[in-house]
Amino acid sequence: MAEFINLNKARKAKARADKPIRAQENRIRFGRTRSEKAADAADKARIAKKLDDSKRD
């Protein structure tokens, strides 16, 4: 006979297992200094300006 599974406990166990992975992703995404964010914004602006300047009308 098949083994019964409590779906509520399985869902919570999966959420507990995924929590460290999600935390690591958030550290990478949001854990940057102001200067790093400013440098990335400047790079994006420079690339966008170069792209716009190279377009033909």
C-alpha positions in Angstrom: 0.0 0.0 0.0 1.2 3.5 -0.7 2.6 5.7 2.0 0.6 8.7 3.0 2.2 12.2 2.7 1.0 15.2 4.7 1.0 17.8 2.0 1.2 20.7 4.5 4.3 19.3 6.1 5.9 18.6 2.7 5.1 22.2 1.5 6.7 23.7 4.7 9.8 21.4 4.4 10.3 22.5 0.8 10.0 26.2 1.8 12.6 25.6 4.5 14.9 24.0 2.1 14.5 26.8 -0.5 15.0 29.6 2.0 18.9 29.6 2.0 19.0 29.5 -1.7 16.6 32.5 -2.0 18.6 34.3 0.7 21.9 33.8 -1.3 20.2 35.2 -4.4 19.0 38.3 -2.5 22.4 38.9 -1.1 23.8 38.9 -4.6 21.0 41.1 -6.0 20.6 43.6 -3.2 23.8 43.5 -1.2 25.8 46.0 -3.2 27.3 49.2 -2.1 26.1 52.6 -3.3 29.2 53.1 -5.4 28.7 49.7 -7.1 25.1 50.7 -7.9 26.2 54.1 -9.2 28.9 52.5 -11.4 26.4 50.1 -12.9 23.9 52.9 -13.6 26.7 54.9 -15.2 27.6 52.0 -17.4 24.0 51.5 -18.4 23.6 55.2 -19.2 26.8 55.2 -21.3 25.7 52.1 -23.3 22.3 53.6 -23.9 23.7 56.9 -25.0 26.2 55.1 -27.4 23.3 53.1 -28.8 21.1 56.2 -29.3 23.9 58.1 -30.9 24.6 55.4 -33.4 21.0 55.2 -34.6 20.3 56.6 -38.0 17.2 58.9 -38.5 
